[in-house]
């Protein structure tokens, strides 16, 4: 079953929320400690060193649950939600979206399939990750469904994602470090904080279609005190022909490695969107 172009605007919005599900909107950029107009110089580092520091700080939990304030934006609308997120590594990504205390939608993403309920219109969509890639015109269209699920999962945890890039070149960038490389028509870029060596941004650009996906990470501290976890995410998909969409997520009540119940039921009277 494919995602139809005739789906309602709310389904289109929630479908985007699903694919980002990481969490991955108002625009904010990563904040720097240096003052305006002053960029601290940093000593060059080899890419192997930067990759090791990134890997050493990965969030390796098997479970993630959190409450998030969500802002979705596209060319036509801006919507605010509260979302509850639950991720079981290599198994499932689950989110719901509430407005004024009422659940507007719920999604379930597995390595081979995706389901989305639109409670405002008594509708649902279902399909494969391949359908999802085609509908959203993602820059990762050549990767497998398993790789896409793994990438979304890692983005939820705030970890770097690598796509078939055999080597990365390192450089300095605005007082931080940059890693860059490309393979199979996809350019990958990463910005690494020069002090903490935490991932601040990763951007993937399809050099053929000029589609781009950017993930920005910020606020690496919160009331839960979880080390190396980015409590703020800004995700942007830019497609030259159809315009851009973005998602901001600000996390609260984050728990790692605490198993949670995951419930997903489609009422019999809901209409399936073809």
N, C-alpha and C positions, 0 to 999 in steps of 0.2 A: 504494500500500500504506500502510495506516495503522498507528499504534502501538496495539496492543491493551491494554485495561485489565487483561487477564489475564496480562500479562507478569510474569516473575519479579521478586522484589525487587531482585536484582542488576542486571537490565536497567533497572528504574526508576531505580536509583541512577546507573548509567552514563549513562542518557539525560539526567538532570539535569546530570551532569558535562559532557556534550557541549554542552548549550545554554549553559552558562555558559562553557564552555571558556574563557573569559576569566579563569576564573582568578581566570574568574574563578572555608575555613573554620574549633575553639575560637574563641571570639569575642575579638577585639581591636579596639579603636577606634584611630583615628589619634592618635598621641602628640603632645603639644604641649610646646613649650619653656617655656611659662609655668608657674609653680608652682601647686599646688592652691589654689583660692580667690582667685587673682589673675588677672584677665583683662586683657591689654594692650589699650588703646584704639587703634583704627586710624582713619585719616582716610577719609572716604567716597570711593568711586571710581565713576566712571560705568561702566555695563555695557560700553560700547564699548571702554574701556581694558582692563577685565578680560578680555574676549573676545580682544582682540589679544594680551595677555600669554599667555593659554592657547594660542592658535594658534601663537605664536612658539616655544613649547616642546614642540610635538607631536613624537612619535617618528615619523619619516617613512620608516623603513626598509622595504624590500620583503620582507625575510626576518627571521623571528624563530625562534630555537631555544633551548631551555632545559630544565633539569632542575628539577622542582618537588616539594616535599613537599606532599601534599594531605590535607586533612581534610574529609570529607563528613558532614553531619548532617541527619537528618530526624526526624520524630516517633517513628520506630521504631528507628533505628540510628545509630551513629557508626562511620565506617570511615576507616582511615588507608592512604594509598597513596604510592608514588613514581610520578611521571608524567614522561614526556618529551614536550615540546611542540614542534611545528613549524608555522609559519604562513608561507604564501606569499601576499602581499597580492593581494586580488581573485581568488584562485584556490582555495586550500584551507586548512583548519585540520585538523591531525592531532594526536592524542594517544593515548598508551597508558597503562595503569594497572597497576602492579606491586605485589604483596604478597609480602614475604619472598623477593624475587628472582624470583618467578613472575608472568608476565603474566596478569592477570585479565581485561583487556578492551582493546579498541582501537577508536578511532572516527575517522571521516573525514567532514568537513563541507565541502560545496561550495556555491556560490551557489544551486543548485537542488535539492540532495538531501543526505541524511544516511545514513550507514551505521554500525552499531555491532556489534561482535563481543563476545559474552559467552563467554570461553574456559572459565569454570568450569562452564558448563552446555551447552557445544557448541551455542550458539544465536546467532542474529543477527537484527537488525531493520534495515529500510530503509524509506525514505519521503522525502517532500518536507519542506521547511522549514515548509510550511503545516500538515502533520501534527504537526510538532514544536510549533508554537505552540499548537495545539489541545490536545495531550496535557498540556503543562505549564501551560496556562491563563495564558499570559504577559500582562502588561499592554500589550504591543505588538501586539495582535491585528489592528489596522487597517493596519499597515505592510506593505509588500511583502516578498517573500522576499529580494530583492536588498538592501533596506534592513536586514533582520534580519542577513543575513550580514555586511554592512558594519559594523553596530553591534557584533557579536560580535568581528569582526576588530579594530576600533579598541579595544575593551575589552581585548583581549589585549595590545595595544601600550601600554595605559594612557592612551589619549587620550579626551577628552570626546566624547560622542555627542549629537547634537541631532536631535529629531524634530519637524519641521514647525513649530517655534515661531518666530513672526515677530519677536518681541522679548522681551527678558529684562529684568526689573527687578533692580537691584543694591541691596544692603543690607549692613550689618555683622552678623556672627554670632559671638559668643564669641571675639572677637579675630581673626577671619578675615572673609572676604567671602562673601556668598551671592548667587547668581543664580537668579531664579525666573521661570517663565512657564508658560503652558498653551495648548493648542490641541487641538481635536477630542477633548475628554474626557480628555486625558493631561496631567498636571502634571509638569513637569521642574524639578529643583532641583539646584544645584551648589554645593559648598563649595570656595573657593579660598584657599590659604594666603596670609596677608597679607604674608609676608616673601619667599617664593620665587615666589609666584603659580603654584604647581603645583596641579593638581587633587587634592583630598583625598577627595572623595565626590561621587557623583551618584546621584540617586534619581528613579525614574519611578513615578508612581501613576496607575492607571486610576480616574478619578473615578466611573465607573459601577459597576464591580465591586469596587472597593477593593483590587484586586490591586496589589502593589508590588514593585519590584526595586531593590535598593540595591547600589552598587559602592563599596567603600572602598579607598583606595590609600595605601600607607605605605612607609617605608624606601626613600627615594630615593637610595640608595647601596649598593654591594655590592662584592664582591671583584673583579668584572669592570670596575668603574669606568665604567659606562655612565651618562652624564649624563641626568637627567630621567626615568629608568626606575624605576617603582615595583616593588621586589623583593617586596613583600607585597601580597596582594589578599584582601579579604573580600567575598564576594558573598552576598546574601540575597534569596530569593524568599519573599514572604509572601502567602498566599492564604487569606482568611477561612474558607472552607468546608473546606479540606483541610489547613490548617496550613502551616508554613514549612519551608523547606529552606535550608541554607547550605553554602558551600564556602570554605575557606581555602586559599590557595596561597602558598608561600614559595619564591621562585625562586633557583636557583643556576646556574652555568655558562651564563650568558646570552650569546648571540652575535647580532649584528645584521648583516644583509646578507651572510651566509655561506650560500650555497645548500646544501641538504641533500637526501639521498635520502628519498623518501616512499614507503613500501611498505604496501600494504593488500590482503590476499588472504583471501577467505572459503573455508575448506575445504569440499569437496563434501559431506561427511557432516554438516555443521552444519544444524540445523533452523531454518527461517525462521519467526519468530513473526508470526502473522497479526493 
